[in-house]
Each structure stands twice: as C-alpha cells, then as structure tokens.
Amino acid sequence: MPQQSTVPALKHLTVSQLADRLGVTKDYLRRSILGQPDGIPGLKIGRGHRAQWRIRLCDVERWEEGRIACYDASPNRPRRMR
C-alpha cells in the first residue's frame, strides 16, 4: 500500500513567496498587482495597515496564463542590404 504524504499541497502564497515567484518587490506587488482590476485577486487576513495577504495559487496561475506572450523573431524575414 503506498504511503500518503502528510505535507498538504500548497494552495496559498504569501506576498513574499509571490514576489519571489514573479521576480518583483513586495511593495510593487502590493501597489500594482494585488487587488487591481487587471491584477491578481488576494485575500486579506485581518484589518488595518498590517493585515496579511494570502493569494490562491490557482489565481496566480490563471493570471500568469493570461500574460503569456510569444514573440516571433521572424527568422525568414529578408535582411536589408546596405
């Protein structure tokens, strides 16, 4: 019989964890991404200035999927001769 893991799957991220994942500062994340109309929805735990944010991993993944861009370098484009 296989053993079950006692470590629960990570379902929520802290602001620090998300900032590391996105490669931005925590201040930028709070100011420009969390809770913004086109940003990532977050859950505030508590009230006031020191309230802690928790961000659902599924919301982060959905937000990342919406920002994937593919840039075509057009290797077949003719080069200009000088």
A tleap script that builds the chain and sets N, CA, C and O, in Angstrom:
source leaprc.protein.ff14SB
mol = sequence {
  NMET PRO GLN GLN SER THR VAL PRO ALA LEU
  LYS HIE LEU THR VAL SER GLN LEU ALA ASP
  ARG LEU GLY VAL THR LYS ASP TYR LEU ARG
  ARG SER ILE LEU GLY GLN PRO ASP GLY ILE
  PRO GLY LEU LYS ILE GLY ARG GLY HIE ARG
  ALA GLN TRP ARG ILE ARG LEU CYS ASP VAL
  GLU ARG TRP GLU GLU GLY ARG ILE ALA CYS
  TYR ASP ALA SER PRO ASN ARG PRO ARG ARG
  MET CARG
}
set mol.1.N position { 0.851 -1.174 0.000 }
set mol.1.CA position { 0.000 0.000 0.000 }
set mol.1.C position { 0.899 1.240 0.000 }
set mol.1.O position { 1.777 1.349 0.856 }
set mol.2.N position { 0.701 2.200 -0.959 }
set mol.2.CA position { 1.534 3.403 -0.999 }
set mol.2.C position { 1.232 4.328 0.171 }
set mol.2.O position { 0.088 4.458 0.608 }
set mol.3.N position { 2.286 4.966 0.663 }
set mol.3.CA position { 2.098 5.897 1.765 }
set mol.3.C position { 1.586 7.222 1.238 }
set mol.3.O position { 1.960 7.665 0.152 }
set mol.4.N position { 0.727 7.843 2.021 }
set mol.4.CA position { 0.216 9.154 1.648 }
set mol.4.C position { 1.102 10.219 2.270 }
set mol.4.O position { 1.594 10.055 3.386 }
set mol.5.N position { 1.302 11.299 1.549 }
set mol.5.CA position { 2.117 12.394 2.048 }
set mol.5.C position { 1.374 13.120 3.156 }
set mol.5.O position { 0.172 13.362 3.050 }
set mol.6.N position { 2.090 13.467 4.223 }
set mol.6.CA position { 1.476 14.206 5.312 }
set mol.6.C position { 1.589 15.716 5.093 }
set mol.6.O position { 0.994 16.496 5.837 }
set mol.7.N position { 2.358 16.137 4.062 }
set mol.7.CA position { 2.504 17.560 3.754 }
set mol.7.C position { 1.378 17.972 2.817 }
set mol.7.O position { 1.257 17.415 1.726 }
set mol.8.N position { 0.544 18.944 3.219 }
set mol.8.CA position { -0.546 19.362 2.337 }
set mol.8.C position { -0.003 20.101 1.120 }
set mol.8.O position { 1.065 20.712 1.173 }
set mol.9.N position { -0.747 20.035 0.034 }
set mol.9.CA position { -0.358 20.752 -1.180 }
set mol.9.C position { -0.464 22.254 -0.925 }
set mol.9.O position { -1.385 22.716 -0.253 }
set mol.10.N position { 0.473 22.995 -1.462 }
set mol.10.CA position { 0.496 24.439 -1.296 }
set mol.10.C position { -0.642 25.051 -2.100 }
set mol.10.O position { -0.676 24.934 -3.325 }
set mol.11.N position { -1.574 25.702 -1.411 }
set mol.11.CA position { -2.741 26.268 -2.079 }
set mol.11.C position { -2.763 27.784 -2.005 }
set mol.11.O position { -3.441 28.427 -2.807 }
set mol.12.N position { -2.044 28.366 -1.068 }
set mol.12.CA position { -1.997 29.813 -0.904 }
set mol.12.C position { -0.543 30.257 -0.795 }
set mol.12.O position { 0.301 29.545 -0.250 }
set mol.13.N position { -0.270 31.443 -1.323 }
set mol.13.CA position { 1.068 32.020 -1.243 }
set mol.13.C position { 1.030 33.281 -0.396 }
set mol.13.O position { 0.016 33.977 -0.344 }
set mol.14.N position { 2.138 33.569 0.264 }
set mol.14.CA position { 2.275 34.838 0.956 }
set mol.14.C position { 2.777 35.868 -0.054 }
set mol.14.O position { 3.150 35.515 -1.174 }
set mol.15.N position { 2.785 37.117 0.337 }
set mol.15.CA position { 3.281 38.174 -0.536 }
set mol.15.C position { 4.753 37.928 -0.867 }
set mol.15.O position { 5.167 38.122 -2.010 }
set mol.16.N position { 5.544 37.505 0.112 }
set mol.16.CA position { 6.968 37.232 -0.120 }
set mol.16.C position { 7.165 36.101 -1.124 }
set mol.16.O position { 8.006 36.201 -2.018 }
set mol.17.N position { 6.400 35.036 -0.981 }
set mol.17.CA position { 6.516 33.904 -1.898 }
set mol.17.C position { 6.134 34.303 -3.317 }
set mol.17.O position { 6.796 33.907 -4.276 }
set mol.18.N position { 5.068 35.084 -3.451 }
set mol.18.CA position { 4.632 35.510 -4.770 }
set mol.18.C position { 5.625 36.491 -5.392 }
set mol.18.O position { 5.885 36.430 -6.594 }
set mol.19.N position { 6.177 37.386 -4.589 }
set mol.19.CA position { 7.176 38.330 -5.104 }
set mol.19.C position { 8.397 37.575 -5.626 }
set mol.19.O position { 8.939 37.929 -6.673 }
set mol.20.N position { 8.833 36.540 -4.908 }
set mol.20.CA position { 9.945 35.707 -5.377 }
set mol.20.C position { 9.589 35.002 -6.678 }
set mol.20.O position { 10.406 34.933 -7.597 }
set mol.21.N position { 8.396 34.490 -6.755 }
set mol.21.CA position { 7.958 33.764 -7.954 }
set mol.21.C position { 7.925 34.677 -9.177 }
set mol.21.O position { 8.324 34.271 -10.268 }
set mol.22.N position { 7.444 35.924 -8.996 }
set mol.22.CA position { 7.322 36.852 -10.117 }
set mol.22.C position { 8.580 37.681 -10.353 }
set mol.22.O position { 8.714 38.321 -11.396 }
set mol.23.N position { 9.492 37.673 -9.400 }
set mol.23.CA position { 10.724 38.445 -9.540 }
set mol.23.C position { 10.520 39.946 -9.390 }
set mol.23.O position { 11.171 40.739 -10.069 }
set mol.24.N position { 9.614 40.332 -8.496 }
set mol.24.CA position { 9.337 41.746 -8.225 }
set mol.24.C position { 9.460 41.988 -6.724 }
set mol.24.O position { 9.583 41.044 -5.944 }
set mol.25.N position { 9.425 43.257 -6.326 }
set mol.25.CA position { 9.479 43.569 -4.900 }
set mol.25.C position { 8.092 43.410 -4.283 }
set mol.25.O position { 7.076 43.428 -4.978 }
set mol.26.N position { 8.077 43.256 -2.974 }
set mol.26.CA position { 6.799 43.138 -2.270 }
set mol.26.C position { 5.998 44.427 -2.377 }
set mol.26.O position { 4.773 44.386 -2.500 }
set mol.27.N position { 6.678 45.578 -2.330 }
set mol.27.CA position { 5.976 46.862 -2.453 }
set mol.27.C position { 5.313 47.000 -3.813 }
set mol.27.O position { 4.160 47.420 -3.905 }
set mol.28.N position { 6.039 46.647 -4.869 }
set mol.28.CA position { 5.460 46.722 -6.213 }
set mol.28.C position { 4.266 45.787 -6.329 }
set mol.28.O position { 3.245 46.145 -6.916 }
set mol.29.N position { 4.392 44.599 -5.773 }
set mol.29.CA position { 3.319 43.617 -5.832 }
set mol.29.C position { 2.060 44.144 -5.144 }
set mol.29.O position { 0.964 44.048 -5.696 }
set mol.30.N position { 2.214 44.691 -3.960 }
set mol.30.CA position { 1.058 45.230 -3.227 }
set mol.30.C position { 0.439 46.427 -3.945 }
set mol.30.O position { -0.785 46.557 -3.989 }
set mol.31.N position { 1.270 47.294 -4.503 }
set mol.31.CA position { 0.801 48.534 -5.108 }
set mol.31.C position { 0.197 48.333 -6.494 }
set mol.31.O position { -0.812 48.955 -6.826 }
set mol.32.N position { 0.806 47.467 -7.308 }
set mol.32.CA position { 0.447 47.409 -8.723 }
set mol.32.C position { -0.252 46.139 -9.185 }
set mol.32.O position { -0.819 46.125 -10.277 }
set mol.33.N position { -0.232 45.081 -8.398 }
set mol.33.CA position { -0.798 43.822 -8.879 }
set mol.33.C position { -1.930 43.302 -7.994 }
set mol.33.O position { -3.005 42.981 -8.501 }
set mol.34.N position { -1.713 43.214 -6.703 }
set mol.34.CA position { -2.719 42.630 -5.817 }
set mol.34.C position { -3.961 43.498 -5.718 }
set mol.34.O position { -3.877 44.686 -5.405 }
set mol.35.N position { -5.106 42.905 -5.984 }
set mol.35.CA position { -6.373 43.577 -5.825 }
set mol.35.C position { -6.706 44.604 -6.897 }
set mol.35.O position { -7.724 45.288 -6.793 }
set mol.36.N position { -5.872 44.727 -7.924 }
set mol.36.CA position { -6.137 45.660 -9.010 }
set mol.36.C position { -7.119 45.029 -9.997 }
set mol.36.O position { -7.231 43.804 -10.052 }
set mol.37.N position { -7.836 45.849 -10.779 }
set mol.37.CA position { -8.824 45.296 -11.721 }
set mol.37.C position { -8.247 44.258 -12.689 }
set mol.37.O position { -8.910 43.268 -12.994 }
set mol.38.N position { -7.026 44.473 -13.170 }
set mol.38.CA position { -6.411 43.502 -14.079 }
set mol.38.C position { -5.305 42.717 -13.389 }
set mol.38.O position { -4.476 42.087 -14.046 }
set mol.39.N position { -5.299 42.758 -12.070 }
set mol.39.CA position { -4.259 42.084 -11.298 }
set mol.39.C position { -4.721 40.754 -10.726 }
set mol.39.O position { -5.668 40.138 -11.214 }
set mol.40.N position { -4.034 40.337 -9.690 }
set mol.40.CA position { -4.325 39.062 -9.034 }
set mol.40.C position { -5.208 39.330 -7.820 }
set mol.40.O position { -4.865 40.163 -6.981 }
set mol.41.N position { -6.335 38.638 -7.716 }
set mol.41.CA position { -7.151 38.813 -6.511 }
set mol.41.C position { -6.439 38.212 -5.302 }
set mol.41.O position { -5.787 37.173 -5.401 }
set mol.42.N position { -6.574 38.874 -4.179 }
set mol.42.CA position { -5.937 38.384 -2.963 }
set mol.42.C position { -6.905 38.408 -1.800 }
set mol.42.O position { -7.922 39.101 -1.832 }
set mol.43.N position { -6.583 37.653 -0.787 }
set mol.43.CA position { -7.395 37.604 0.432 }
set mol.43.C position { -6.641 38.326 1.532 }
set mol.43.O position { -5.486 37.999 1.800 }
set mol.44.N position { -7.262 39.290 2.166 }
set mol.44.CA position { -6.640 39.981 3.278 }
set mol.44.C position { -7.099 39.326 4.567 }
set mol.44.O position { -8.298 39.190 4.812 }
set mol.45.N position { -6.153 38.926 5.380 }
set mol.45.CA position { -6.457 38.299 6.655 }
set mol.45.C position { -6.238 39.348 7.734 }
set mol.45.O position { -5.112 39.788 7.964 }
set mol.46.N position { -7.298 39.737 8.379 }
set mol.46.CA position { -7.217 40.776 9.392 }
set mol.46.C position { -7.634 42.121 8.845 }
set mol.46.O position { -8.135 42.225 7.725 }
set mol.47.N position { -7.421 43.156 9.650 }
set mol.47.CA position { -7.805 44.512 9.264 }
set mol.47.C position { -6.623 45.449 9.454 }
set mol.47.O position { -5.644 45.131 10.129 }
set mol.48.N position { -6.749 46.593 8.846 }
set mol.48.CA position { -5.772 47.642 9.085 }
set mol.48.C position { -4.531 47.543 8.221 }
set mol.48.O position { -4.449 46.761 7.274 }
set mol.49.N position { -3.566 48.378 8.596 }
set mol.49.CA position { -2.331 48.525 7.829 }
set mol.49.C position { -1.497 47.236 7.811 }
set mol.49.O position { -0.833 46.946 6.816 }
set mol.50.N position { -1.528 46.488 8.865 }
set mol.50.CA position { -0.681 45.295 8.965 }
set mol.50.C position { -1.399 43.992 8.608 }
set mol.50.O position { -0.925 42.906 8.943 }
set mol.51.N position { -2.516 44.102 7.943 }
set mol.51.CA position { -3.253 42.902 7.533 }
set mol.51.C position { -2.393 42.080 6.578 }
set mol.51.O position { -1.695 42.637 5.730 }
set mol.52.N position { -2.441 40.786 6.712 }
set mol.52.CA position { -1.651 39.870 5.889 }
set mol.52.C position { -2.430 39.459 4.650 }
set mol.52.O position { -3.635 39.218 4.719 }
set mol.53.N position { -1.739 39.380 3.512 }
set mol.53.CA position { -2.340 38.927 2.266 }
set mol.53.C position { -2.047 37.446 2.076 }
set mol.53.O position { -0.976 36.960 2.438 }
set mol.54.N position { -3.010 36.742 1.506 }
set mol.54.CA position { -2.819 35.371 1.028 }
set mol.54.C position { -3.393 35.318 -0.375 }
set mol.54.O position { -4.479 35.833 -0.637 }
set mol.55.N position { -2.651 34.691 -1.268 }
set mol.55.CA position { -3.031 34.653 -2.669 }
set mol.55.C position { -3.185 33.203 -3.085 }
set mol.55.O position { -2.277 32.394 -2.894 }
set mol.56.N position { -4.341 32.876 -3.656 }
set mol.56.CA position { -4.577 31.495 -4.075 }
set mol.56.C position { -3.692 31.170 -5.274 }
set mol.56.O position { -3.573 31.963 -6.208 }
set mol.57.N position { -3.075 29.997 -5.232 }
set mol.57.CA position { -2.181 29.559 -6.294 }
set mol.57.C position { -2.913 29.453 -7.631 }
set mol.57.O position { -2.337 29.777 -8.670 }
set mol.58.N position { -4.157 29.010 -7.624 }
set mol.58.CA position { -4.921 28.901 -8.874 }
set mol.58.C position { -5.149 30.277 -9.501 }
set mol.58.O position { -5.176 30.389 -10.727 }
set mol.59.N position { -5.316 31.339 -8.679 }
set mol.59.CA position { -5.471 32.694 -9.212 }
set mol.59.C position { -4.169 33.186 -9.845 }
set mol.59.O position { -4.186 33.855 -10.878 }
set mol.60.N position { -3.050 32.850 -9.221 }
set mol.60.CA position { -1.736 33.231 -9.761 }
set mol.60.C position { -1.517 32.554 -11.109 }
set mol.60.O position { -1.095 33.197 -12.070 }
set mol.61.N position { -1.802 31.264 -11.178 }
set mol.61.CA position { -1.605 30.528 -12.430 }
set mol.61.C position { -2.506 31.058 -13.536 }
set mol.61.O position { -2.076 31.155 -14.685 }
set mol.62.N position { -3.741 31.402 -13.212 }
set mol.62.CA position { -4.667 31.961 -14.191 }
set mol.62.C position { -4.158 33.317 -14.684 }
set mol.62.O position { -4.223 33.606 -15.879 }
set mol.63.N position { -3.650 34.153 -13.763 }
set mol.63.CA position { -3.114 35.460 -14.118 }
set mol.63.C position { -1.873 35.314 -15.007 }
set mol.63.O position { -1.703 36.058 -15.973 }
set mol.64.N position { -1.021 34.361 -14.674 }
set mol.64.CA position { 0.179 34.127 -15.485 }
set mol.64.C position { -0.191 33.650 -16.889 }
set mol.64.O position { 0.405 34.090 -17.872 }
set mol.65.N position { -1.165 32.758 -16.983 }
set mol.65.CA position { -1.597 32.261 -18.294 }
set mol.65.C position { -2.109 33.396 -19.183 }
set mol.65.O position { -1.905 33.378 -20.397 }
set mol.66.N position { -2.766 34.370 -18.584 }
set mol.66.CA position { -3.294 35.493 -19.338 }
set mol.66.C position { -2.227 36.460 -19.816 }
set mol.66.O position { -2.509 37.334 -20.636 }
set mol.67.N position { -1.010 36.320 -19.318 }
set mol.67.CA position { 0.068 37.214 -19.690 }
set mol.67.C position { 1.153 36.552 -20.521 }
set mol.67.O position { 2.190 37.162 -20.782 }
set mol.68.N position { 0.932 35.332 -20.934 }
set mol.68.CA position { 1.922 34.654 -21.762 }
set mol.68.C position { 1.917 35.301 -23.141 }
set mol.68.O position { 0.867 35.490 -23.755 }
set mol.69.N position { 3.088 35.627 -23.600 }
set mol.69.CA position { 3.217 36.235 -24.926 }
set mol.69.C position { 4.285 35.484 -25.698 }
set mol.69.O position { 5.288 35.047 -25.133 }
set mol.70.N position { 4.064 35.343 -26.964 }
set mol.70.CA position { 5.024 34.685 -27.836 }
set mol.70.C position { 5.510 35.727 -28.839 }
set mol.70.O position { 4.717 36.300 -29.586 }
set mol.71.N position { 6.792 35.962 -28.848 }
set mol.71.CA position { 7.367 36.930 -29.763 }
set mol.71.C position { 8.054 36.189 -30.895 }
set mol.71.O position { 8.955 35.380 -30.675 }
set mol.72.N position { 7.614 36.479 -32.102 }
set mol.72.CA position { 8.180 35.838 -33.280 }
set mol.72.C position { 9.366 36.667 -33.743 }
set mol.72.O position { 9.225 37.854 -34.040 }
set mol.73.N position { 10.530 36.045 -33.805 }
set mol.73.CA position { 11.732 36.751 -34.233 }
set mol.73.C position { 11.810 36.850 -35.748 }
set mol.73.O position { 12.703 37.503 -36.288 }
set mol.74.N position { 10.882 36.206 -36.426 }
set mol.74.CA position { 10.822 36.203 -37.889 }
set mol.74.C position { 12.172 35.888 -38.532 }
set mol.74.O position { 12.761 36.749 -39.185 }
set mol.75.N position { 12.655 34.686 -38.357 }
set mol.75.CA position { 13.964 34.354 -38.934 }
set mol.75.C position { 13.941 34.335 -40.463 }
set mol.75.O position { 15.002 34.415 -41.082 }
set mol.76.N position { 12.781 34.232 -41.084 }
set mol.76.CA position { 12.692 34.163 -42.539 }
set mol.76.C position { 12.523 35.530 -43.188 }
set mol.76.O position { 12.422 35.631 -44.411 }
set mol.77.N position { 12.491 36.569 -42.386 }
set mol.77.CA position { 12.329 37.916 -42.935 }
set mol.77.C position { 13.585 38.306 -43.713 }
set mol.77.O position { 14.694 38.133 -43.209 }
set mol.78.N position { 13.433 38.824 -44.923 }
set mol.78.CA position { 14.615 39.187 -45.693 }
set mol.78.C position { 15.380 40.330 -45.030 }
set mol.78.O position { 14.781 41.275 -44.518 }
set mol.79.N position { 16.672 40.236 -45.042 }
set mol.79.CA position { 17.527 41.261 -44.439 }
set mol.79.C position { 17.793 42.355 -45.450 }
set mol.79.O position { 17.919 42.114 -46.651 }
set mol.80.N position { 17.873 43.556 -44.930 }
set mol.80.CA position { 18.169 44.704 -45.796 }
set mol.80.C position { 19.657 44.733 -46.112 }
set mol.80.O position { 20.487 44.552 -45.221 }
set mol.81.N position { 19.987 44.953 -47.335 }
set mol.81.CA position { 21.382 45.086 -47.718 }
set mol.81.C position { 21.764 46.554 -47.701 }
set mol.81.O position { 20.986 47.411 -48.122 }
set mol.82.N position { 22.929 46.834 -47.228 }
set mol.82.CA position { 23.390 48.238 -47.195 }
set mol.82.C position { 24.386 48.505 -48.267 }
set mol.82.O position { 24.878 49.627 -48.386 }
savepdb mol mol.pdb
quit
